[in-house]
Amino acid sequence: MNIKVLIVDDEKGMRTIIKKILDKSGGFEVVGDTDNGEEAIGIFKEHRPEVVFFDIEMPTCSGIDCAKILTDIDPKTIIIFATAHAEYMSDAFQLYAFDYLIKPFKVERALQTLDRIKKLNKPSYGDGIDKIIKHEKGLDKLMIKNKEGISFVDTKEIVLVQREENSTVIYTKTDSFTTSISLSDIEEKLDHTQFFRSHKSYIINLSLITKIYPYGRWTYVVKLKNTEKDALLTHEKYEEIKKFFSL
C-alpha cells in the first residue's frame, strides 16, 4: 500500500517538483496539495496522510503553526519542512520534524529522506530492554471522567497514554479510555518510577518497553508489550532512558 502524502507550499512550481520526486522514489500517493495552511488542515482530516511536506512562510497559517495542529491530531505524522529559510530550524526541532530541507535542495537529498520513510516499517536495529525495574508504590487507580461517566483505571494495567484527536487516550492491556484530561494532569498522578513522559504527546510504561528504533532525525519509536500501539521518544528522553536502564 502506498504512503499517503500531502504537499503544502504556496509555490505551485515547488509542489510540482515534490510530486515528481515522489514519483521517482515510488511507493507514495499524493492525496492533496494546497497553497495555504487552513485548507491543508481540512485535507489532512479527510485523507489522513502519513507524510506532510510543508513550506513555512505561507498565507493565513504558517507551516510551523499548521504542523502543530496536525501533530496534535496525530503525533506520528511525518512532517518534512521544505523551505528557503534556515532560521526556522530550531522551531522545527521543537516539533520533532522528520527532516528539514533547505531550498533549493538536491533531488538526491530528498530521495534519501523518502527512502528513510519507506524503511520505517522495517527497522533493522534497536535497543532491546529486558531489565527488571524496581517500583515504588504509587496510586493504584485513576478516576477518569468522560461523556460515558466515570471509569476507574488500574494503573498497573496501563501500557501508554497519548494525545489523540485532540483528546487524551489511556491504553491498558485490554481496553482504552478517552478523556479531556490533559496529559500533564495524568502524568502527575502516575508513579514516576514506572511511567515516563517520552514525548510531548506520550507517557509510556517503562516495564513494558521491548524495543526502541530511530524515527526521523530527532525522534525514536518505542515498541511496547501487550499492545499494537507504539509511542514516540525524543532524543533527549532517549538519553534519559539509557541512563535509567544502565547498570
Buried (B, 14 or more C-beta within 10 A) or exposed (E): EEBBBBBBBBEEEBBEBBBEBBEEBEEBEBBBBBBBBEBBBEBBEEBEBBBBBBBBEBEEBBBBEBBBBBBBBBBBBBBBBBBBEEEBBEBBBEBBBBBBBEBEBEEEEBBEBBEBBEEBEEBEEBBEBEEEEEEEEBEEEBEBEBEEEEBEBEBBBBBBBBBBEEEBBBBBBEEEBBBEBEBEEBBEBBBEBBBBBBBBBBBBBBBBBBBBBBBBBBBBBBBBEBBEBBBBBBBEBBEBBEEEBEE
